[in-house]
C-alpha cells in the first residue's frame, strides 16, 4: 500500500510538472495573462482533470521563466530592458505620486504584449486623471480589485494609455498603500514592487551582467 501511495504521489508530481510547463507555454505563446485560465486550458489540452495535479501559480511562473530563457533568448532580454527603461521614464514623470513598478516587467516575465504596470499613490482619486489631462495624455479609465489583506479589498481606479509604442497601466492607491502593498494574485503575499531608485539599480545590474556575459 505504501508503494502504491508513493507511485500515486509521483504521478501527481509529474502531472503538475507537465501542466505547469504547458500553462507557461500557453502564456508565452498565446498571450494569456491569467494564471488560473492558463492552468485550466493546459489541463483541458492534456486531458488532466485531477485537481490535485493543478500546479500552483508560482510553479507556472517558474516554468514561464524557464521557457523564456530557453526559447526567447536575447529578444526577451531586449524587450524586458525596453519596458524597464520606459517604466523609469514614466516613474520620473509621475514622481509626485510615489510610483512603484510591479508585475511582469519587474518580475522578469514580461513579453511583447505585456503592459508596464505601475502603482501610484494619492488620497485624491481624481488627481492622477487631472495630471494626465494637464499634460495632454488621453487615458482609458478602468477599475481593478486589489486584495489588501486576507479580509479587505480595494476597487482601485486604473488609467491605461499608450506611449513609446507601449501600454502603460497605472493603478491609483491611497497613500497607505506605500506601507502595505496589495497581495499578489500569484502567491497571495505582499506584491513585490520597486521604486525609481530600485529600478535604476536593477537596470545598472543588468548592464553589468550584460558586459560580463559578453567577455
Buried (B, 14 or more C-beta within 10 A) or exposed (E): EEEEEEEEEEEBEEBBBBBBBBBBBBBBEEEBBEBEEBBBBBBEEBEBEEEEBBBBBBBBBBBBBEBBEEEBEEEBBEBBBBBBEBBBEBBEBBEEBBBBBBBBBBBBBBBEEBBBBBBBBBEEEEBBBEBBEEEEBEBEEEEBEBBBEEEEEBEBBBBBBEEEEBBBBBBBBBEEBBEEBBBBBBEEEEBBBBBBEEBBEBBEEBEEEEEEEEE
